[in-house]
Amino acid sequence: MTFTHRHLLGIEPLHPAEITAILDLADDYVALNRSGDKHSDALKGLTQINMFFENSTRTQASFELAGKRLGADVMNMAMQSSSVKKGETLVDTALTLNAMHPDLLVVRHPSSGAVDLLAQKVNCAVLNAGDGKHEHPTQALLDALTIRRKKGRLHRLSVAICGDIAHSRVARSNLILLGKMENRVRLIGPPTLMPAGVAEFGCEVFDDMREGLEGADVVMMLRLQKERMDGGFIPSEREYYHRYGLDAEKLAYAKPDAIVMHPGPMNRGVEIDGTIADDINRSVIQEQVEMGVAVRMAAMDLLARNLKTARAA
């Protein structure tokens, strides 16, 4: 299987064949997760530590479930009450953990680049569960798996990513992955929520929702990252919903069979109308959650294989 990386820190270093390898294995894990016996021994005897310096529901729960279904010993560290709060540096935390000989380290951190720094200091495989505004690779992979299973392919699709692009690591990882797989990507949002240098990203940029959604195969909505905003990026949530919230009228500009996605958590009535979010014919939001467990199982399985090979060498 084509996947030779020691860590999964971002989508940027991955080749299309490696992305496909993760998704193909994830497909197998979808089948396992839907079976009567949901357990594998791929990580039997290995230790997985989850370190979430930011609050998380979906990502942390799915990584924990993924590890347990693969047979790992899983430990969740309560970082909000850890020694980091007492002044311990990230490097010292990494060295302390390294002394415990973990095999897989899953890290979410509010600072871009923090997970990469940790990976340089430990002897185990590190998975980035989101670092600042940088990347969230497993979210992009689960989105890709959802799209591929719904559309039958992951290339030459028109994908609209809508909302708070500037503060979104989900948008960045998806933009990189979808570009590598030869898709047409459109970014839609107010100019205040577009990152600097967006024109260099190799995608189309729109500040008009209807124009941007015209003929889209996939509509990917993003959460307003209010915790990362330090100023008046939008006039009001009501005005934002009027211009950029997804409702039936705006969705009608996309293709009739376009699917609707959202990484969660959703702000209903701000980014998306609740009726659209719950429409089983258009929304794949619950499928994204299911695919998240399978993708994280696949990623940890592949990294564990490489870890065992390296240790045996």
C-alpha positions as CSV (number, residue, x, y, z in Angstrom):
1,M,0.0,0.0,0.0
2,T,1.4,3.4,-1.0
3,F,1.9,5.3,2.3
4,T,5.4,5.8,3.7
5,H,5.0,8.7,6.1
6,R,6.0,8.6,9.8
7,H,3.5,11.2,10.8
8,L,0.3,12.7,9.5
9,L,0.8,16.4,10.0
10,G,-1.0,17.8,7.0
11,I,-2.3,17.2,3.5
12,E,0.4,19.2,1.9
13,P,3.1,16.5,1.9
14,L,0.8,13.8,0.6
15,H,0.7,12.6,-3.0
16,P,-2.6,11.7,-4.7
17,A,-1.8,8.0,-4.6
18,E,-1.2,8.3,-0.8
19,I,-4.5,10.1,-0.3
20,T,-6.2,7.3,-2.3
21,A,-4.5,4.7,-0.2
22,I,-5.9,6.2,3.0
23,L,-9.4,6.4,1.5
24,D,-9.3,2.9,0.1
25,L,-8.4,1.5,3.5
26,A,-11.0,3.7,5.1
27,D,-13.6,2.1,2.9
28,D,-12.7,-1.2,4.4
29,Y,-13.1,0.2,7.9
30,V,-16.6,1.7,7.0
31,A,-17.6,-1.9,6.2
32,L,-16.1,-3.1,9.5
33,N,-17.9,-0.4,11.5
34,R,-21.2,-1.4,10.0
35,S,-20.7,-5.1,10.9
36,G,-21.7,-6.9,14.0
37,D,-18.1,-7.2,15.3
38,K,-16.5,-3.7,14.9
39,H,-13.1,-4.7,16.2
40,S,-9.7,-5.3,14.6
41,D,-6.3,-6.0,16.2
42,A,-4.3,-3.6,13.9
43,L,-3.1,-1.6,16.9
44,K,-3.1,-4.5,19.4
45,G,-0.3,-3.9,22.0
46,L,0.1,-0.2,21.0
47,T,-0.6,2.9,23.1
48,Q,-2.4,5.9,21.8
49,I,-2.4,9.2,23.7
50,N,-4.9,11.9,22.8
51,M,-3.8,15.5,23.7
52,F,-6.4,18.1,23.0
53,F,-5.3,21.6,24.0
54,E,-8.6,22.9,22.4
55,N,-12.1,21.6,23.2
56,S,-13.4,19.0,20.7
57,T,-16.4,16.7,20.6
58,R,-16.4,15.0,17.2
59,T,-12.7,14.8,16.5
60,Q,-11.6,13.6,20.0
61,A,-14.5,11.1,20.3
62,S,-13.8,9.6,16.8
63,F,-10.1,9.3,17.4
64,E,-10.8,7.6,20.8
65,L,-13.4,5.2,19.2
66,A,-11.0,4.6,16.2
67,G,-8.2,3.6,18.5
68,K,-10.3,1.3,20.7
69,R,-11.8,-0.4,17.7
70,L,-8.3,-1.1,16.4
71,G,-7.3,-2.7,19.7
72,A,-5.0,0.1,21.1
73,D,-4.7,1.2,24.7
74,V,-6.2,4.7,24.5
75,M,-5.5,7.5,27.0
76,N,-7.1,10.9,26.9
77,M,-5.1,13.6,28.6
78,A,-7.0,16.5,30.2
79,M,-4.8,19.3,28.8
80,Q,-7.0,22.0,30.4
81,S,-5.9,20.8,33.8
82,S,-2.4,19.6,32.8
83,S,1.1,20.9,33.7
84,V,0.9,23.2,30.7
85,K,-1.4,25.3,32.7
86,K,1.3,25.5,35.4
87,G,3.8,26.9,33.0
88,E,5.4,23.7,31.4
89,T,6.5,24.2,27.9
90,L,5.2,22.2,25.0
91,V,8.7,20.7,24.4
92,D,8.9,19.6,28.1
93,T,5.4,18.0,27.8
94,A,6.6,16.2,24.7
95,L,9.7,14.9,26.5
96,T,7.6,13.7,29.4
97,L,5.3,11.9,27.1
98,N,8.1,10.4,25.2
99,A,9.5,8.8,28.3
100,M,6.2,6.9,28.6
101,H,6.9,5.2,25.2
102,P,3.6,5.9,23.4
103,D,3.2,4.6,19.8
104,L,0.6,7.1,18.5
105,L,0.1,10.7,19.6
106,V,-3.0,12.6,18.5
107,V,-2.7,16.3,19.1
108,R,-5.0,19.4,18.7
109,H,-3.4,22.7,19.5
110,P,-4.5,26.4,19.1
111,S,-1.1,27.4,17.6
112,S,-0.1,26.7,14.0
113,G,3.0,24.6,13.9
114,A,2.8,23.3,17.4
115,V,2.0,19.7,16.3
116,D,5.0,19.7,14.0
117,L,7.2,20.8,16.9
118,L,5.9,18.0,19.0
119,A,6.6,15.5,16.2
120,Q,10.2,16.5,16.1
121,K,10.6,15.7,19.8
122,V,9.0,12.3,20.1
123,N,9.8,8.8,18.9
124,C,6.2,7.8,18.0
125,A,3.8,8.6,15.2
126,V,2.0,11.9,15.5
127,L,-1.4,12.8,14.0
128,N,-2.5,16.4,13.6
129,A,-6.0,16.8,14.9
130,G,-6.0,20.5,14.0
131,D,-3.3,23.2,14.7
132,G,-4.4,26.8,14.8
133,K,-5.3,28.1,11.3
134,H,-2.9,25.7,9.6
135,E,-4.3,22.3,8.9
136,H,-6.8,19.6,9.9
137,P,-5.8,16.7,7.7
138,T,-8.2,14.0,8.9
139,Q,-11.2,16.3,8.4
140,A,-10.2,16.9,4.8
141,L,-9.7,13.1,4.3
142,L,-13.1,12.3,5.8
143,D,-14.7,15.0,3.6
144,A,-13.0,13.4,0.6
145,L,-14.2,10.0,1.5
146,T,-17.8,11.3,1.9
147,I,-17.6,13.0,-1.5
148,R,-16.1,9.9,-3.2
149,R,-18.7,7.6,-1.8
150,K,-21.6,9.9,-2.7
151,K,-20.4,11.1,-6.1
152,G,-18.5,7.9,-7.2
153,R,-15.3,9.9,-7.8
154,L,-13.0,12.5,-6.3
155,H,-11.8,14.3,-9.4
156,R,-13.2,17.0,-11.8
157,L,-15.9,18.0,-9.4
158,S,-17.0,21.6,-8.7
159,V,-16.7,22.2,-5.0
160,A,-17.8,25.4,-3.3
161,I,-16.3,26.1,0.2
162,C,-18.4,28.8,1.9
163,G,-18.0,31.0,4.9
164,D,-15.2,31.8,7.3
165,I,-12.2,30.9,5.0
166,A,-9.7,33.1,6.8
167,H,-9.8,31.3,10.1
168,S,-10.5,27.8,8.9
169,R,-7.9,25.0,8.9
170,V,-10.6,22.8,7.5
171,A,-10.8,25.1,4.4
172,R,-7.1,25.1,4.0
173,S,-6.7,21.3,4.2
174,N,-9.7,20.7,1.9
175,L,-8.4,23.3,-0.6
176,I,-5.0,21.4,-0.8
177,L,-6.6,18.0,-1.0
178,L,-9.2,18.9,-3.6
179,G,-6.6,20.7,-5.7
180,K,-4.3,17.6,-5.7
181,M,-7.2,15.5,-6.9
182,E,-8.0,17.8,-9.8
183,N,-11.2,19.5,-8.7
184,R,-12.4,23.0,-9.4
185,V,-12.6,24.8,-6.0
186,R,-14.5,28.0,-5.3
187,L,-14.2,30.0,-2.1
188,I,-17.3,32.0,-1.2
189,G,-17.5,34.5,1.6
190,P,-17.2,38.2,2.6
191,P,-13.9,39.9,1.8
192,T,-13.3,40.3,5.6
193,L,-13.3,36.5,6.0
194,M,-10.9,35.7,3.1
195,P,-7.2,35.1,3.9
196,A,-4.5,37.4,2.5
197,G,-3.1,36.2,-0.8
198,V,-6.2,34.1,-1.6
199,A,-5.8,34.8,-5.3
200,E,-2.6,32.6,-5.2
201,F,-4.5,29.6,-4.0
202,G,-5.4,28.3,-7.4
203,C,-9.1,28.7,-6.9
204,E,-12.0,31.0,-7.8
205,V,-13.1,33.6,-5.2
206,F,-16.7,34.9,-4.9
207,D,-18.3,37.3,-2.4
208,D,-21.7,36.6,-3.9
209,M,-23.2,33.3,-2.7
210,R,-25.5,32.7,-5.7
211,E,-22.8,33.4,-8.2
212,G,-20.4,31.1,-6.4
213,L,-22.8,28.2,-6.1
214,E,-23.8,28.2,-9.7
215,G,-23.5,24.6,-11.0
216,A,-21.6,23.3,-7.9
217,D,-21.5,19.5,-7.2
218,V,-20.6,19.9,-3.6
219,V,-21.5,22.7,-1.2
220,M,-19.2,22.8,1.9
221,M,-20.3,25.2,4.6
222,L,-18.0,26.4,7.4
223,R,-18.5,27.5,11.0
224,L,-17.9,31.1,11.9
225,Q,-14.7,30.8,14.0
226,K,-15.7,33.5,16.5
227,E,-13.1,32.3,19.0
228,R,-10.4,33.3,16.5
229,M,-11.8,36.7,15.6
230,D,-10.5,39.8,17.4
231,G,-12.6,42.4,15.5
232,G,-15.7,43.2,13.6
233,F,-15.5,40.7,10.7
234,I,-19.2,40.6,10.1
235,P,-21.9,43.3,10.7
236,S,-24.2,40.9,12.5
237,E,-25.1,37.2,12.5
238,R,-28.5,38.1,11.0
239,E,-26.9,40.0,8.1
240,Y,-24.4,37.2,7.6
241,Y,-27.1,34.6,7.3
242,H,-29.0,36.8,4.9
243,R,-26.0,37.0,2.6
244,Y,-24.0,33.8,3.2
245,G,-26.2,31.4,5.1
246,L,-27.2,28.4,3.1
247,D,-31.0,28.1,2.5
248,A,-33.2,26.5,-0.1
249,E,-33.2,29.6,-2.3
250,K,-29.4,29.8,-2.5
251,L,-28.9,26.1,-2.8
252,A,-31.1,26.1,-5.9
253,Y,-28.2,27.7,-7.8
254,A,-26.1,24.5,-7.3
255,K,-26.7,21.3,-9.3
256,P,-30.0,19.5,-8.4
257,D,-27.9,16.6,-7.0
258,A,-25.4,18.7,-5.1
259,I,-24.6,17.5,-1.7
260,V,-24.3,19.7,1.4
261,M,-21.5,19.3,3.9
262,H,-20.5,20.9,7.3
263,P,-17.6,19.9,9.5
264,G,-19.6,20.8,12.7
265,P,-20.4,22.1,15.1
266,M,-23.2,23.9,13.2
267,N,-24.7,27.3,14.0
268,R,-28.2,26.8,12.6
269,G,-29.7,29.9,11.3
270,V,-26.3,31.5,11.0
271,E,-24.3,29.4,8.5
272,I,-27.1,27.0,7.4
273,D,-30.8,26.6,7.6
274,G,-31.8,23.8,9.8
275,T,-34.1,22.3,7.2
276,I,-31.2,22.0,4.7
277,A,-28.9,20.5,7.4
278,D,-31.5,17.8,8.1
279,D,-32.5,17.1,4.5
280,I,-31.6,13.4,4.0
281,N,-31.7,13.9,0.2
282,R,-29.1,16.7,0.2
283,S,-27.2,16.8,3.5
284,V,-24.3,14.3,4.2
285,I,-23.4,15.9,7.5
286,Q,-24.1,12.7,9.5
287,E,-22.2,10.6,6.9
288,Q,-19.2,12.9,7.5
289,V,-19.3,12.0,11.2
290,E,-19.4,8.2,10.3
291,M,-16.6,8.6,7.8
292,G,-14.5,10.4,10.4
293,V,-14.1,7.2,12.5
294,A,-13.2,5.1,9.4
295,V,-10.6,7.6,8.1
296,R,-9.0,7.9,11.5
297,M,-8.8,4.2,11.8
298,A,-7.2,4.0,8.4
299,A,-4.7,6.7,9.2
300,M,-3.6,5.2,12.5
301,D,-3.4,1.7,10.9
302,L,-1.0,2.9,8.1
303,L,1.1,4.9,10.5
304,A,1.4,2.0,12.9
305,R,2.5,-0.3,10.0
306,N,5.3,2.2,9.2
307,L,6.2,2.5,12.8
308,K,6.6,-1.3,13.2
309,T,8.6,-1.5,10.0
310,A,11.0,1.3,11.2
311,R,11.4,-0.3,14.6
312,A,12.1,-3.7,13.1
313,A,14.8,-2.2,10.8
